[in-house]
């Protein structure tokens, strides 16, 4: 086997298919996006090379900055709200009996196996100003009127709630898997030393979960930047452009407004932000010896 792996022809045969797929599925599209970002291509017909005009326009585009702000808000919601709840829930699940543990694990993960279209329309009915569940619950507490939760002023917060709720299962499952991989001997030793549940969680679970937290937070930031389907089905970026997110705005510019060149310029910035966010997170979670 060692002799086979030292053979350059065998190495090339094994590496070439993956390299070919990476080139045509990832590298080539990125290079084309960079190229089209410097053009006024509409998606059809001829186009002209316009240099940095798309990027200059982007710097003045209020809707682009609003979409970026919304994506950052969602990333903050994932990190500050969703993930602390997810890791606490995962730790509680780990301490349950087998039947209860399996049942609640399925319950929390259930939204992630339901179609995005179903989730979006379900929440549309919940937010409906005329017969929605949320307004009916509000009436029980003495609030009157018909609040349009997907209207001006409240739409972005309503969308953020849906996205944070919908992604909770994935975050919880990753943390749950990480906790299950911690050696139970450490918990037994802590119990013998008299540590309670809080001390065990803070002194053993959290420190040993650092690599898992880093991966999960990185995925959450990238997920926040590329949110599209749920937002598109809930509000289509409206009212106005209040609930535009980067991926949604990119799609709107490239395929709805027929500004393919401008959409590709946004996609280049999108990739750069993802790379920058990954680098910053690697600094926040330094590798320990």
C-alpha positions in Angstrom: 0.0 0.0 0.0 2.8 2.4 0.9 4.5 1.6 -2.5 1.2 2.3 -4.3 0.7 5.7 -2.6 4.3 6.7 -3.5 3.5 6.2 -7.2 2.9 9.5 -8.8 0.6 8.1 -11.4 -1.7 6.6 -8.8 -1.6 9.8 -6.8 -2.6 11.8 -9.9 -5.4 9.3 -10.7 -6.9 9.6 -7.2 -6.5 13.4 -7.0 -7.5 14.4 -10.6 -11.3 13.7 -10.4 -11.7 15.8 -7.3 -9.5 18.5 -8.6 -11.5 18.6 -11.9 -14.8 18.8 -10.0 -13.5 21.6 -7.8 -12.2 23.5 -10.8 -15.5 23.4 -12.7 -17.9 23.5 -9.8 -16.2 26.1 -7.5 -13.1 27.8 -9.0 -14.5 28.5 -12.5 -17.8 30.1 -11.3 -15.9 32.3 -8.8 -13.6 33.5 -11.6 -16.6 34.2 -13.9 -18.3 36.1 -11.1 -15.3 38.3 -10.6 -15.1 38.9 -14.4 -18.9 39.7 -14.8 -18.6 42.0 -11.7 -16.6 44.4 -13.9 -19.3 44.4 -16.7 -22.8 45.8 -17.3 -24.1 42.4 -18.3 -27.8 42.1 -18.1 -27.9 38.3 -18.4 -28.7 38.3 -22.1 -27.0 39.8 -25.1 -23.9 41.9 -25.4 -22.2 43.7 -22.5 -19.4 46.2 -21.9 -16.4 46.2 -19.5 -17.1 49.0 -17.0 -14.3 48.5 -14.5 -15.1 49.3 -10.9 -18.4 51.1 -11.5 -20.5 48.3 -10.0 -18.5 48.5 -6.8 -18.6 52.3 -6.7 -22.4 52.1 -7.1 -22.5 49.5 -4.3 -20.8 51.8 -1.9 -23.7 54.3 -2.4 -26.5 51.7 -2.6 -28.6 52.1 0.6 -30.4 48.8 -0.1 -27.1 46.9 -0.3 -26.1 48.3 3.1 -29.5 47.5 4.5 -29.2 43.9 3.3 -25.7 43.7 4.9 -27.0 45.2 8.1 -29.8 42.6 8.2 -27.4 39.8 7.6 -25.2 41.0 10.5 -28.2 41.3 12.7 -29.2 37.7 11.9 -25.6 36.5 12.6 -25.7 38.3 16.0 -29.1 36.7 16.7 -27.6 33.3 15.9 -24.6 33.8 18.2 -26.2 35.7 21.1 -29.7 34.0 21.2 -29.8 30.8 19.3 -26.5 29.2 20.2 -26.5 29.7 24.0 -30.0 28.2 24.1 -28.9 25.4 21.8 -25.9 24.4 23.9 -27.9 24.6 27.1 -30.6 22.4 25.5 -28.0 20.0 24.3 -26.5 19.7 27.8 -30.0 19.1 29.3 -30.8 16.5 26.7 -27.6 14.6 27.5 -28.7 14.2 31.1 -32.2 12.8 30.2 -33.2 9.2 30.0 -32.9 7.4 26.6 -36.6 7.6 25.7 -37.1 11.3 26.7 -33.7 12.2 25.2 -34.7 10.7 21.8 -38.2 12.2 21.9 -37.0 15.8 22.6 -34.1 15.5 20.2 -36.6 14.7 17.4 -39.0 17.5 18.5 -36.3 20.1 18.4 -34.9 19.0 15.1 -38.3 18.5 13.4 -38.5 22.1 11.9 -35.3 21.3 9.9 -36.8 18.4 8.1 -39.9 20.3 7.1 -39.9 22.0 3.7 -38.8 25.7 3.8 -42.0 26.6 1.8 -44.2 25.0 4.5 -42.3 26.8 7.2 -42.7 30.1 5.5 -46.4 29.8 4.9 -47.0 28.4 8.4 -45.4 31.6 9.8 -47.3 33.7 7.4 -50.5 32.4 8.9 -49.2 33.0 12.4 -48.3 36.6 11.6 -51.6 37.3 9.6 -53.1 40.6 10.9 -56.7 39.3 10.5 -56.8 35.8 11.9 -53.2 35.0 12.9 -52.3 33.1 16.0 -50.0 35.8 17.3 -52.7 38.5 17.3 -55.2 36.1 18.9 -52.7 35.3 21.7 -52.1 39.1 22.1 -55.8 39.6 22.6 -55.8 37.2 25.6 -53.4 39.5 27.3 -55.5 42.6 26.6 -53.8 43.9 23.5 -56.3 45.2 20.9 -55.9 46.0 17.3 -54.6 44.0 14.3 -50.8 44.3 14.2 -49.3 43.6 10.8 -46.2 41.7 12.0 -44.8 41.6 8.4 -45.4 45.3 7.9 -43.1 48.3 8.2 -41.2 48.5 11.4 -41.8 45.0 12.6 -41.1 42.9 9.5 -37.3 42.5 10.1 -37.8 41.4 13.7 -40.5 38.9 12.7 -38.3 37.5 10.0 -35.3 37.2 12.4 -37.5 35.2 14.9 -38.5 32.8 12.1 -34.9 32.3 11.0 -33.5 31.9 14.5 -36.3 29.4 15.4 -35.9 27.4 12.2 -32.1 27.0 12.5 -32.2 26.0 16.2 -32.3 22.3 15.5 -29.1 22.2 13.5 -27.2 24.1 16.1 -28.5 22.0 19.0 -27.7 18.8 17.2 -24.1 19.8 16.5 -23.6 20.8 20.2 -25.4 17.6 21.3 -23.0 15.5 19.2 -20.0 17.4 20.6 -21.2 16.8 24.2 -21.7 13.1 23.5 -18.0 12.8 22.4 -16.7 14.1 25.7 -15.3 11.3 27.8 -17.8 10.5 30.6 -14.9 9.6 32.9 -14.4 13.4 33.3 -17.9 13.9 34.5 -17.6 11.0 37.0 -14.3 12.5 38.3 -16.0 15.8 38.7 -19.0 14.2 40.6 -16.5 12.5 43.0 -14.8 15.8 43.6 -18.3 17.3 44.6 -18.9 19.4 41.5 -22.5 20.3 40.8 -24.2 20.5 37.4 -23.4 24.2 36.9 -19.7 23.7 37.8 -19.5 20.7 35.5 -21.0 22.6 32.6 -18.7 25.6 33.0 -15.5 23.8 33.9 -15.7 20.7 31.7 -18.4 20.9 29.0 -17.8 24.5 27.7 -13.9 24.3 27.6 -14.0 21.0 25.8 -16.6 22.2 23.4 -14.5 25.1 22.1 -13.7 23.5 18.7 -17.4 22.6 18.2 -18.5 26.1 19.1 -16.0 27.6 16.6 -17.3 25.4 13.8 -20.9 26.1 14.7 -20.5 29.8 15.0 -18.6 29.9 11.7 -21.5 28.0 10.0 -24.0 30.3 11.6 -22.3 33.5 10.3 -22.1 32.0 6.8 -25.7 30.8 7.0 -26.8 34.3 8.0 -25.1 35.8 5.0 -26.6 33.3 2.5 -30.2 33.3 3.8 -32.6 33.6 1.0 -35.4 31.0 0.5 -37.3 31.6 3.8 -37.0 35.4 3.4 -38.1 35.3 -0.2 -41.2 33.2 0.6 -42.1 35.2 3.7 -41.7 38.8 2.5 -39.7 38.8 -0.8 -37.5 41.4 0.9 -40.4 43.7 1.6 -42.0 45.9 2.7 -39.9 48.1 0.4 -36.4 46.6 1.0 -36.7 46.4 4.8 -36.1 42.6 5.0 -33.5 42.3 2.2 -30.6 40.0 3.1 -27.4 39.8 1.0 -28.2 36.6 -0.8 -31.8 37.7 -1.4 -30.7 41.2 -2.7 -28.1 39.5 -4.9 -30.8 37.3 -6.5 -33.1 40.3 -7.0 -30.5 42.4 -8.7 -29.2 39.5 -11.0 -32.4 37.8 -12.0 -35.3 40.2 -11.2 -33.8 43.5 -12.2 -31.7 41.9 -15.0 -28.5 43.4 -13.6 -26.3 40.3 -13.7 -23.1 42.2 -13.6 -24.1 44.1 -10.5 -25.3 40.9 -8.9 -22.0 39.3 -9.5 -20.2 42.2 -8.0 -22.3 41.7 -4.8 -21.4 38.0 -4.9 -17.7 38.9 -4.9 -18.2 41.1 -1.8 -20.3 38.3 -0.3 -17.4 35.8 -0.7 -14.8 38.3 0.7 -17.0 38.9 3.7 -17.3 35.1 4.3 -13.5 34.7 4.1 -13.0 37.7 6.5 -15.6 36.4 9.0 -13.9 33.0 9.0 -10.5 34.6 9.6 -11.8 36.8 12.4 -13.5 33.8 14.1 -10.3 31.8 13.9 -8.6 34.7 15.8 -11.4 34.7 18.4 -11.0 30.9 18.9 -7.2 30.5 19.0 -5.8 27.0 18.6 -4.5 25.7 21.9 -1.4 23.5 22.2 
